[in-house]
Amino acid sequence: MEFLVEGFAALTWQQIVMFAVGGVLIFLAISKKLEPALLLPMGFGAILVNIPFSGAVDQVMAGIGPVNGIVDWLFSVGISASEAMPLLLFIGIGAMIDFGPVLKNPKLLFFGAAAQFGIFATIFAATGMGFSLTDAASIGIIGAADGPTSILVSQVLGSQYVGAIAVAAYSYMALVPIIQPLAIKLVTSKKERAIKMEYHGEDIPRIAKILFPIVVTLIAGLVAPASIALVGFLMFGNLLRECGVLDSLSDTAQKVLVNLITLLLGITIASTMKAENFVNIQTILIMCLGLVAFFFDTIAGVLFAKLLNLFGRNKINPMIGAAGISAFPMSARVVQKMGLEANNQNHLLMFAVGANVSGQIASVIAGGVILGLVPVLI
């Protein structure tokens, strides 16, 4: 009967810590409704893989030999082999995005680019703190608030901190409504937040919406070839949406595909959250650096908008720049809410959405640039 208590005897304090981490993620998902589709399976997965002798992970069983665990197998096939899950998720995300606000106001693309500053600043900071260039680059991408890109970049570069990076990226995505207002208020006055912008809606020709994902894919592929899988899958999803002849597939990508892949991705990432690799000082540093990256990306976008206001006649509400991160559509909603708080006649949503979808493009291109540059610099 000793086998009945063998698991309890083998339990370590690090595994107990991971049970607590899993519990916190589940609590945030259920009680606070923060990214529940991802944090809940991620939290439950963290518990699954840290139970001693867990059948969910690869192990060697006495009298049997090596046995494959489902979570490790999913990670090997769905992420490690070809980054399939993050890339498939981009198809669904692309199908969900309307690039119309960007086509109406192309200068919003610059806000998406400006809001990636924190990524590269954090790479330098992480390198200075002793992380290798591959790990530092993987940590920096957390600032884009783009979970799939963070996972893909860290996996392709072979970072040893994939689990911590994924938890940080998705946690900060979920905490956008808390973190971004703090960053925005730090660098803006109430008068600036009250700047009113008039939105003039114009119909975008269908041909423009169809050509946009194709042109973006070509340009991004030629400028940053390493980004082509990221950008290409995102734009393919958008082409499904805009082509007008595959509505059922577009709906499937937006709902069934996104929900299924998100669910599987969350529990699969738990494969990298084993206590022996996760409970260490580096994980704490990654969480802190990820927060710094996210904070600075938000501030960079706001400051870029303020810079434009020095030269432009029509003033831009600087909060629009904060929406240039990739957390769609949470960041746009934050800007809209803060705009109404400062001026109840101020409706910034369409401008913020434009900057937000620009951030989606910019973050995947930034990820591609990192994938292209880091191997050259090593």
C-alpha positions in Angstrom: 0.0 0.0 0.0 3.0 2.3 0.0 2.3 3.5 -3.5 -0.8 5.3 -2.1 1.4 7.7 -0.1 4.4 7.7 -2.5 3.1 11.0 -4.1 2.8 12.8 -0.8 6.3 11.7 0.3 7.8 12.9 -3.0 6.1 16.4 -2.8 8.6 19.3 -2.7 8.1 22.9 -1.6 8.7 24.1 -5.1 5.8 22.0 -6.3 3.6 23.4 -3.6 4.6 26.9 -4.8 3.5 25.9 -8.3 0.2 24.6 -6.9 -0.3 28.1 -5.4 0.7 29.7 -8.8 -1.9 27.6 -10.6 -4.5 28.5 -8.0 -3.8 32.2 -8.4 -4.2 31.9 -12.2 -7.5 30.0 -11.8 -8.7 32.6 -9.3 -7.9 35.5 -11.7 -9.7 33.6 -14.5 -12.8 32.8 -12.6 -13.2 35.5 -10.0 -11.7 38.5 -11.8 -12.6 37.2 -15.4 -9.1 38.1 -16.6 -8.4 36.2 -19.8 -10.3 33.1 -18.5 -10.0 31.1 -21.7 -6.2 31.0 -21.3 -5.4 31.6 -17.6 -7.8 28.9 -16.4 -6.2 26.0 -18.5 -2.8 27.4 -17.8 -3.4 27.4 -14.1 -4.9 23.9 -14.1 -2.1 22.7 -16.2 0.5 24.1 -13.8 -1.1 21.8 -11.1 -1.2 18.8 -13.4 2.5 18.8 -14.4 3.7 19.4 -10.8 2.0 16.5 -9.2 4.8 14.0 -8.3 5.0 11.1 -10.9 2.3 12.9 -12.9 1.0 10.9 -15.9 0.5 14.1 -17.7 4.2 14.5 -18.4 6.9 12.3 -19.8 8.3 9.9 -17.2 10.0 6.6 -16.7 7.8 4.1 -14.9 9.3 1.1 -13.0 8.8 -2.1 -14.9 7.4 -0.3 -18.0 10.1 2.2 -19.1 9.5 5.6 -20.8 5.9 6.7 -20.9 4.8 9.8 -22.9 2.6 12.3 -21.0 -0.2 14.1 -22.9 0.9 17.6 -21.9 4.5 17.1 -22.9 3.4 15.5 -26.1 1.1 18.4 -27.0 4.0 20.8 -26.3 6.3 18.8 -28.5 3.8 18.5 -31.4 1.9 21.8 -31.1 4.7 24.2 -30.1 8.2 22.8 -30.1 8.0 21.1 -33.5 6.7 24.0 -35.6 5.0 26.5 -33.3 1.7 25.3 -34.8 -0.6 26.5 -32.0 0.5 30.1 -31.8 0.5 30.4 -35.5 -3.0 28.9 -35.9 -4.2 31.2 -33.3 -3.1 34.1 -35.5 -5.5 33.0 -38.2 -8.4 33.4 -35.8 -7.1 36.7 -34.4 -6.7 38.0 -38.0 -10.3 37.0 -38.8 -11.4 39.0 -35.8 -9.7 42.3 -36.7 -11.2 45.0 -38.8 -8.4 47.1 -40.3 -10.9 49.7 -41.6 -9.9 52.3 -38.9 -6.3 52.0 -40.0 -7.2 52.3 -43.7 -9.2 55.4 -42.9 -6.4 57.0 -40.9 -3.1 55.4 -42.0 -1.0 57.5 -39.7 -2.2 55.4 -36.9 0.2 52.8 -38.1 3.0 54.9 -36.6 1.5 54.5 -33.1 1.8 50.7 -33.4 5.4 51.1 -34.3 6.2 53.6 -31.5 4.6 51.4 -28.9 7.2 48.7 -29.5 10.0 50.8 -28.0 9.8 49.0 -24.7 10.6 45.7 -26.3 14.0 46.8 -27.4 14.7 48.8 -24.2 14.0 45.7 -22.1 16.2 43.6 -24.2 19.2 45.8 -23.3 18.1 45.9 -19.7 17.8 42.1 -19.5 21.1 41.6 -21.2 22.7 44.0 -18.6 21.2 41.8 -15.8 23.0 38.7 -17.0 20.4 37.1 -19.3 21.8 35.7 -22.6 20.8 37.6 -25.7 18.3 34.9 -26.7 16.6 34.9 -23.3 16.7 38.8 -23.2 15.1 39.0 -26.6 12.4 36.6 -25.6 11.7 38.5 -22.4 11.5 41.8 -24.3 8.7 40.7 -26.5 6.5 40.5 -23.4 6.2 44.3 -23.8 4.1 43.9 -26.9 1.3 42.4 -24.8 1.1 39.7 -27.5 1.0 36.2 -25.9 1.2 34.1 -29.1 4.2 36.1 -30.4 5.9 35.9 -27.0 5.6 32.1 -27.0 6.7 31.7 -30.6 9.7 34.0 -30.3 10.9 32.4 -27.0 10.4 28.9 -28.5 12.2 29.6 -31.8 15.1 31.2 -30.0 15.3 28.3 -27.6 14.9 30.3 -24.5 14.9 28.2 -21.3 12.2 30.4 -19.8 9.2 29.8 -22.1 6.9 29.1 -19.3 7.7 32.2 -17.3 7.5 34.4 -20.4 4.1 33.0 -21.4 2.7 33.5 -17.9 4.1 37.1 -17.8 2.8 37.9 -21.3 -0.7 36.7 -20.7 -0.9 38.0 -17.2 -0.1 41.5 -18.3 -2.5 41.2 -21.2 -5.2 40.4 -18.6 -4.1 43.3 -16.4 -4.2 45.9 -19.2 -7.2 47.8 -17.5 -5.1 48.1 -14.3 -1.6 48.8 -15.7 -2.2 51.1 -18.6 -4.2 53.8 -16.8 -1.3 54.1 -14.3 1.2 54.4 -17.1 -0.9 56.9 -19.1 -1.6 59.2 -16.1 2.1 59.2 -15.3 2.9 61.1 -18.5 -0.3 63.0 -19.3 -2.3 65.8 -17.7 -6.1 65.8 -17.4 -6.2 68.6 -20.0 -4.3 66.4 -22.5 -6.5 63.4 -21.8 -9.5 65.6 -22.5 -8.4 66.5 -26.0 -11.4 65.9 -28.2 -11.0 64.3 -31.6 -13.6 64.3 -34.3 -14.1 61.0 -36.1 -15.3 61.2 -39.7 -16.5 57.8 -40.9 -15.9 57.0 -44.5 -16.6 53.8 -46.4 -13.5 51.9 -47.3 -13.7 50.2 -50.8 -13.9 46.5 -50.5 -10.9 46.1 -52.9 -8.8 48.1 -50.4 -9.7 45.8 -47.5 -8.9 42.7 -49.7 -5.5 44.1 -50.9 -4.4 45.3 -47.4 -3.5 41.9 -45.9 -1.8 40.8 -49.2 0.3 44.0 -49.4 1.2 44.0 -45.7 2.3 40.3 -46.0 4.5 41.1 -49.1 6.1 44.2 -47.5 6.7 42.6 -44.1 8.0 39.5 -45.8 10.5 41.4 -47.9 11.6 43.7 -45.0 11.7 41.1 -42.3 11.5 37.6 -43.8 11.6 35.9 -40.4 8.2 37.5 -39.6 6.5 36.0 -42.6 4.9 33.1 -40.6 3.6 35.5 -38.0 2.4 38.2 -40.3 1.2 35.8 -43.0 -1.1 33.8 -40.7 -2.5 37.0 -39.2 -3.2 38.5 -42.6 -4.5 35.2 -44.0 -7.1 35.3 -41.2 -8.0 38.8 -42.1 -8.3 37.9 -45.8 -10.8 35.2 -44.8 -12.8 38.0 -43.1 -12.7 40.5 -45.9 -12.9 38.3 -49.1 -16.7 38.0 -48.7 -16.9 34.4 -50.1 -15.8 32.4 -47.0 -18.0 33.8 -44.3 -18.5 30.4 -42.7 -14.8 29.8 -42.5 -14.2 33.3 -41.1 -16.8 32.7 -38.4 -15.2 29.3 -37.6 -11.8 30.9 -37.3 -13.1 33.7 -35.1 -15.0 31.5 -32.7 -14.3 27.7 -32.8 -10.6 27.9 -33.9 -9.6 30.7 -31.5 -11.4 29.1 -28.5 -10.0 25.6 -29.2 -6.5 26.7 -29.8 -6.5 29.1 -26.8 -7.7 26.3 -24.6 -5.1 23.8 -25.8 -2.3 26.5 -25.8 -3.0 27.3 -22.2 -2.8 23.8 -20.9 0.1 22.9 -23.2 2.3 25.9 -22.0 2.0 24.3 -18.6 4.6 21.7 -19.8 7.2 24.5 -19.3 5.9 25.3 -15.8 7.5 22.4 -14.0 8.7 23.4 -10.5 12.3 22.6 -11.1 12.5 25.1 -14.0 10.0 27.7 -12.9 10.6 28.4 -9.2 13.8 30.4 -9.2 14.9 34.0 -9.1 15.1 34.3 -12.9 11.3 33.8 -13.1 10.8 36.8 -10.7 13.2 38.9 -12.7 11.3 38.0 -15.9 8.0 39.0 -14.4 9.5 42.3 -13.4 11.2 42.9 -16.7 8.0 42.0 -18.6 6.1 44.6 -16.5 8.8 47.2 -17.3 8.6 46.4 -21.0 4.8 46.7 -21.0 5.0 49.9 -19.0 7.5 51.5 -21.3 5.7 50.4 -24.5 2.6 52.2 -23.2 4.6 55.3 -22.3 6.5 55.3 -25.6 3.2 55.4 -27.5 1.9 58.3 -25.5 5.1 60.3 -25.8 5.1 59.7 -29.6 1.6 61.2 -29.8 2.7 64.2 -27.7 5.7 64.7 -30.0 3.4 64.8 -33.1 1.3 67.4 -31.3 4.3 69.7 -31.3 4.2 69.9 -35.1 0.6 69.3 -36.0 -2.3 71.7 -36.1 -5.0 69.1 -35.3 -4.1 67.9 -31.8 -4.1 64.2 -31.1 -5.2 62.9 -27.8 -1.9 61.4 -26.5 -3.8 58.4 -25.0 -4.3 57.1 -28.6 -0.6 56.3 -28.6 -1.0 53.9 -25.6 -3.4 51.8 -27.7 -0.5 51.0 -30.0 0.3 47.9 -28.0 -1.0 44.5 -29.3 -3.6 43.9 -26.5 -6.7 44.0 -28.7 -9.3 45.2 -28.0 -8.6 45.8 -24.2 -6.2 48.7 -24.7 -8.6 50.5 -27.0 -11.4 50.1 -24.4 -9.1 51.5 -21.7 -8.4 54.6 -23.9 -12.1 55.1 -24.6 -13.0 54.9 -20.9 -10.3 57.3 -19.8 -11.3 59.7 -22.6 -14.9 59.8 -21.4 -13.7 60.3 -17.8 -11.7 63.4 -18.8 -14.3 64.7 -21.2 -17.8 63.1 -21.3 -18.1 64.2 -25.0 -14.9 62.6 -26.0 -15.3 59.4 -28.0 -11.9 58.0 -28.9 -12.8 54.4 -29.6 -12.3 54.3 -33.3 -9.0 56.1 -33.2 -7.9 53.8 -30.4 -9.0 50.7 -32.3 -7.0 51.8 -35.3 -3.9 52.2 -33.2 -4.6 48.9 -31.4 -4.8 46.9 -34.7 -1.7 48.7 -35.8 -0.1 47.3 -32.7 -1.1 43.8 -33.8 0.8 44.2 -37.0 3.8 46.0 -35.4 4.2 43.4 -32.6 4.4 40.4 -35.0 6.8 42.4 -37.3 8.9 43.2 -34.2 8.9 39.5 -33.3 10.1 38.7 -36.8 12.8 41.4 -36.6 14.0 39.9 -33.4 14.0 36.4 -34.9 16.1 37.7 -37.8 18.6 39.8 -35.8 19.4 37.7 -32.8 20.9 34.7 -34.6 23.1 37.2 -36.5 24.3 38.9 -33.3 25.1 35.8 -31.4 
